[in-house]
Amino acid sequence: MKTVLFFVASLASASIALPAAAQTQLIDSYTYATLVQVCTNAAKDDHVGLHKTLREYRLSRKKAVQKVVCNGSSLMDFAKENQAVKVTAMLKPYADHNPSKVTVYDVVAAAAN
């Protein structure tokens, strides 16, 4: 009886796990297609195509600069490596502005003598 119960429980969990795995594969292929298009446009120095791709996949330029990785490099570094001047110029304002970067300056008042 325990064997039958174990078999039924295993079969039920497998039937639940398979659709979840299929959903993960669908998301991964969508993400992969997005990244391929973004990286291809960056390598070709096609700033108009990159803008359309980012808009089509609802990615902001800021998020693309922060999160997209092409061949192990950030999107900006990848564009620079491929001499993509137009793409680099388009993304430069978003690469320069890094909200997580904090600079602290020590301010010392002049000694009053």
ZIQUIKA-V164199 format. One record per run of one state. SS is the DSSP state (a for helix, b for strand, c for the rest). FROM is the first residue (numbers start at 1). LEN is the number of residues. Records with the same first field share a line. If there is no record, write none. Layout:
BEGIN
SS->FROM-LEN ; FROM-LEN
END
This chain:
BEGIN
c->1-1 ; 45-2 ; 57-4 ; 68-1 ; 71-2 ; 82-3 ; 97-17
a->2-43 ; 47-10 ; 61-7 ; 75-7 ; 85-12
b->69-2 ; 73-2
END
